[in-house]
Amino acid sequence: MRDEESICRIIFQINLERQDMENYYAGRLTRFAGLSEDGRRVVLPASAFRPFVTESGVHGRFELVYQLTEKRIVSLRRLAPNSD
């Protein structure tokens, strides 16, 4: 049974250019970092963004749900693509 108090949700915007993803696939990058909408630092394995890669990279607003005690990602979903 899952302890709901150990589940955390973070909303963040990310703009990873094509070159960032090429560096990931070449093994030069393993993680991406940014800030959430409420100012928390977000560091994720680059592989978490694989389902969201387009020809221009990874762009949009995302929701991360993670389990604090086990330090694992429960889900990562794109809420909306960037409008620009």
C-alpha positions as CSV (number, residue, x, y, z in Angstrom):
1,M,0.0,0.0,0.0
2,R,1.3,3.4,-1.0
3,D,1.8,6.2,1.6
4,E,0.1,9.2,0.1
5,E,2.1,11.6,2.2
6,S,5.3,10.4,0.5
7,I,4.0,11.3,-3.0
8,C,5.0,14.7,-4.3
9,R,3.8,16.6,-7.4
10,I,5.8,19.3,-9.2
11,I,4.9,21.3,-12.2
12,F,7.7,22.7,-14.3
13,Q,8.4,24.1,-17.8
14,I,11.2,22.7,-19.9
15,N,12.8,23.7,-23.2
16,L,15.5,21.2,-24.2
17,E,16.8,21.9,-27.7
18,R,17.6,19.3,-30.2
19,Q,21.3,19.6,-29.4
20,D,20.6,18.8,-25.7
21,M,18.9,15.5,-26.7
22,E,21.7,14.7,-29.2
23,N,24.2,15.1,-26.3
24,Y,22.0,12.7,-24.2
25,Y,22.0,10.1,-27.0
26,A,25.7,10.5,-27.4
27,G,26.2,9.7,-23.7
28,R,27.5,13.2,-22.8
29,L,24.4,14.1,-20.7
30,T,22.6,11.9,-18.2
31,R,20.4,14.4,-16.3
32,F,18.5,17.6,-16.9
33,A,17.9,20.2,-14.2
34,G,15.5,23.1,-13.9
35,L,13.1,25.0,-11.6
36,S,9.5,24.1,-10.8
37,E,6.8,26.8,-10.9
38,D,7.1,27.1,-7.1
39,G,10.8,27.5,-7.1
40,R,12.0,24.0,-6.3
41,R,15.0,22.5,-8.1
42,V,14.1,19.6,-10.4
43,V,16.7,17.1,-11.5
44,L,15.6,14.2,-13.7
45,P,17.3,11.5,-15.6
46,A,17.4,12.5,-19.3
47,S,15.9,9.1,-20.2
48,A,12.6,10.3,-18.5
49,F,12.0,12.7,-21.4
50,R,12.5,10.1,-24.1
51,P,8.7,9.7,-24.8
52,F,8.4,13.5,-25.4
53,V,11.2,14.0,-27.9
54,T,10.4,15.7,-31.2
55,E,12.6,16.9,-34.0
56,S,13.1,20.2,-32.1
57,G,13.9,18.6,-28.7
58,V,11.6,18.5,-25.7
59,H,9.4,21.5,-24.9
60,G,6.4,22.1,-22.7
61,R,4.9,22.2,-19.3
62,F,5.1,18.9,-17.3
63,E,3.8,17.3,-14.1
64,L,6.2,15.1,-12.2
65,V,4.8,12.8,-9.6
66,Y,7.4,11.0,-7.5
67,Q,7.7,8.9,-4.4
68,L,9.8,10.6,-1.8
69,T,10.9,7.6,0.4
70,E,11.9,5.4,-2.5
71,K,13.1,8.3,-4.6
72,R,11.4,7.1,-7.8
73,I,9.4,8.6,-10.5
74,V,5.7,7.6,-10.4
75,S,4.7,9.5,-13.5
76,L,5.9,12.3,-15.9
77,R,3.3,13.8,-18.2
78,R,3.2,16.8,-20.5
79,L,0.4,19.1,-19.5
80,A,0.8,21.4,-22.5
81,P,3.3,22.0,-25.3
82,N,4.9,25.5,-25.4
83,S,2.9,28.0,-27.4
84,D,6.0,29.6,-28.9
